[in-house]
Each structure stands twice: as C-alpha cells, then as structure tokens.
C-alpha cells in the first residue's frame, strides 16, 4: 500500500485536508510535502550534523538498540527555532483532526541514522493503552518527523508498517515495545512494510502505535531527522525547555507547546539517552 502524500501549502481549506486526516486515521501515516522552508532545513542540517560528533564523544553514547541509530536533540535555541517546523499550520490542521481541540506538543528530539549495516527491531514507540482489546482505541499521540536530508532506503529511511496502529498485540503495560516474530509474519502476509522516499521539505505524520524500524544507512553520510510528538489534551507530559524571549515562536491558536522558558542554557547534547543498547 503506498503512503498517501499531500501538498502542505494548499491543504488547509481544500478537500485534501479531510483526505489527509482520514489517511492518518486509517493507515496510521501520511506525508505532507513542501511543508518546510528548505533554507530552514539547511540551517538545521548543518548544526545537527556538527552535533553528531559531540554526541559520539560522550562516554554514554545515546544509541537506540545499535550503534547505527543515534538519539539526537536539535538545538533548542535561536537561530535554530523555526515556526514552520515547530508550529506548522498544515501539520496542526491534520493532527487536530485526529486528536481534537487542546492538543499539545511535548517532545522535541530526533534520531540520526549513521552509516551502518545495523537495523532496529520492529517496534511501536508506544503501544495500546489497555490489554485484551478487540478493537483498537482512537489515537492519543502523533509523531511528527522532519527529515533534514532527502530520505530513502539507501540512507536508512524508516521502515513503516501501515495499518499496524490498529493491531492490539503491542500493549503499553508490558514494557516491551518490540513486535514478536510471529506477529510480524502474520502482518507481512496481509500488508508488507514499506520504505518510502521522502522529499526534502516534507513532514511525515504517524500514529505513535504504528510498527516501524530504523534501517541501515548504506551511504557514507549521516541521515538526521527531527521528531516531535503531538498529544491529546489529557495526556500527561513533561515541559520542554527553551530560552526566555522565544515564547512568541510557539504561540498558536490550536497547538499548545508544553514548555518552560528558562534563563540558563539548555544542555541538549547531554539530554538524549540510550534505549536497549549495551555498549561493548
């Protein structure tokens, strides 16, 4: 099944908005093209690629499952804060259509696929909220991904399993977000995974319950990607930290950014942590 793609600049006020919302609801994923200014992406890319070395110089390198996938926070201060990344109108129109009024943004991080032959296990970032469901409940969180380079199977674009957000076998309470081999094979027979090519300037929206996996980057260049999460209004979240004076950057009539604005510098290099990685 191809992942449905829509043009962000013409989305609001067009029939495509309802189609994009429905695609995210039914498939668990949708792509909005031409959503981010390419100059903004270039500025973020240059800084994030420079920060890769700082993260790799940490003794406790923040790898996710393997040394090919690096958890990386983008710089949370000017001149690296852009409204079309953080409070994009087209993105918010779609996520509000799923999560409803009062939705909030409370995650600003990312991951970088380093040149590596390794892949992650297939997993859901967060599973169903209750066990023994006959039918999956509605969405409570949408992941918002912005690639800082064009992403493809060659440089490790994420493997996506459309429709799996409605599978009820991965449950939050178990503490294990990996999908069993048996469930993978059963799902593959229904709908195999895809590695889409994602144009620069695009935003990928996916239900946080959808199965996916970080894949090998076969090039010689890191593939950085920003990740945000929009949550339903009642979901408990921790505050993000940004510098005082940047409050207006996050003001939006529909999206609340759960943020604390601080006078001191935010140590975003030390913040990311490893997940299921055992250093040799």
N, C-alpha and C positions, 0 to 999 in steps of 0.2 A: 504494500500500500504506500503510495507516495505521500510525503508530508506536505500538507497544503500550505501555500505561500500567498501572501497578500502584500500589496504596496502600502506602506505606512502613511505616506503623505496624503493619500486620497481615501483613507479608511473611514475616518470619522464623518458621519453624515451620509455614508453610502450603504447600499445593501450588503457590501462585503463585510461590514462590521459584524452583523449578525452571523454571517457565514464563518468568520474567524472565531467568534465566541463558540459557535456550535462545534467547529473542528477541535477546539481545545477541550470542550466538554466530552466529545465522543472519542476522539483519537488520543487525547492526552497531550497533544503537541501541535503547535502551529508556528510558522515563521513569518515575521514581518520584515520585508525588505525596505531598503532606503530609509531606515528609521534614524540612523545616527550620522551626524556630520563626519565625513572622512578625515577632516583636519583634526577633529577632537580625538578620533581613534588613533591617528598618527602620534599625537602628543602622549596619549596614554600608553601606546605600544612602546615608544622609546623609553619611557620611565619604567614600565613594568619589566621590560627586557633587561634594563640595567639592574633592577632589583633582584633578578634571578640569582645573580652571583652572591648578593648579600644573604639570601635565604640558604643557598648551598654552602655558605661559610659557617652557618650555625652548626653547633655540635648536635643539636636535636633537629635535624632537617625535617621539615613538615611534609613528609611523603604520605600519600594515600595508597595503601596496600603495596606499592612497589616504587622503586627509585625512578620510574618514568613519569610519575604523576605528582606534581608539586602543588600543595595548597599555597595560594598566594593572594594576599590582600592588596588591592590597588591603593595608591596613596590617597588618604582621606583629607586632603587639604588643597587649596588653590596652588597652582593654576590647573589642577587636575580634576576639578569638580565641574561637571557639565550637566545642565538640565536635561538635554536630550538623552543622556544616559540614565540619570537618577530619577527623573520625573517626566518620562516621555508620555505625551498625551495619548498617542495611539496605543502604546503598551497598556497604559492605565485603563483606557476605554475597554480593552479586551479583558483584563484581569478583573475589573469591576463587574463586568458582565457575568463572570463566574463566581466571584467572592462576595459581591454585593457592596452596599454602602459601608463606609467606615473602614475599608481595607487599609492595611498598613504595611510599610516596608521596614524590615528589621534585620536585614542581612546584607552585608556588602563585602564580598570576598571574591574568590575565583580560583581557578586552577590552571596550571601550565603543563602541557604535555611536552616533556623533554625528549630529545632524540633517544629512543629506547625501543627494544623489541618486546617490552612487557605490556600486558593488558590487565585491567582490573577484572575482578569477578563481576558478573551481572548482579546488580543490586537496585534497591529503591532507596532514595535518600531518607525517606520516612514512609512507613507502611500504613496500613489501615488502622484506624483508631480503636476498633473493637474486634475481638476474635469471633469466629463462628458466624460470620455474616453470610447470608445467602445472596445478597446484592450489596455492592459497594456503596458506601455513603458518598455524599457530594464532596467536592474538593474543599480543602481548607488552606492550601498553600500552592502558589505557582512560582516556579523557578524562572528567573529572567536572565538569560545568558547573552552576553555581547562578546563576540569574537574580535580580537584585536588584529587578527590576520584572516584572510580567507581560509575557511576550514574545509577539509576534505578527508577522505580515507587515507590519503598519502601522509598528511601531517597529524593524524590522530583525532579527527572529529569524533565526537561521542557516538557510540553505538546506541541506537534508540530502539525500543520495543513498543511500537504504537499499540494503544488499546489496553496495555497491561495495568494501567492505573485502576481499572475496574476488577482486576484479579484480587481475590480476598485471601490469598495464601500467605502474603508477607504482612506481618502484623507488628505494630509498633512495640507492644508489650514484651515480645520475645527477646528484644535486644539484639537480634541478628537481622541485618537488612539484606543479606545475600539471598539470592534465589536458588532453590535446590536444583540439581541437575535434572531431576525428574520433571519438575515444573517447567524448566527451560525447554526440554524436548517436547513436552506436550504443547507448549505455546508455539514452538517453532513450526509444528505441523499445521497450526491454524494461521499464523502470520509470522514470517521470519523477521529478524531485526534489519534495520537499515542504517547506513552511514551516509547521511545527506551531505552534499556540497552546500556550504552556507556562504553566500556572498558577503564581502566586507560591507559594513554598514547595516547588517541585518541584526534582528533580535530574535532569539529562539525562546518561546514560552512553552513550558511543560509542567504538567501536574507533578507535584513532588513525589507522588506514589509510583510514577511510571518507571519500569525497569530500564536500566541503561548501564553502560560501562565505558570507562576511559580506555582508549585503544592505543596501540603502538604508534609512535611518531617515526615514520620511516625517512624523514628528512634530516638535515643537519641543523635545523633551526628550531628553537622552542616555539610552541603554539600557545600563546597566552589567551585566556578567556575570563572575562568578568562574570561573576554570579551575584545576583540579588534575589531576594525572595519576598513576594507579596503574600501576606497572611490575611485570613478572615479576621474581622474586627475583634472577636473574643479570644483569639489565640494568645497565650502568654508569651511575651517576648522580652529580651533584654535590649537596652538602649545602645545604639551605635554612637560613636564619639566623633565629633567634627569640631573644628575650631570655631570659637566665637567670631561673629561677623559674617558667617556663611549661612545664617538662618534663611535668608531670602531664597537661596538656591533650592531649598527643599519645599518651599511653600507651594501647595497645590490644592485645588478645591475638592478633589476626590481621594487623593492618597495622603495618608498621614505617615511621615517618616518618624519612626520612634528613635529619637536622637537626643543626646546630651551634648550641649555645646560648651567646650572647655577652653580655658586659657592656656593650658600646658600642651606641649607637643604630644601627639598620639604616636606611640611606638607600634607602628603597623608591621614592621619587619619581625618583631618577636611574637606577634599575636597568633599567627596560624599554628595549629598543632597537627601532629601526625595522626593518621587513623589506620588501625590494624597493620601497622608497619613495624617490623622488628629489625633494627639495624644489625648488620653482620658483625 
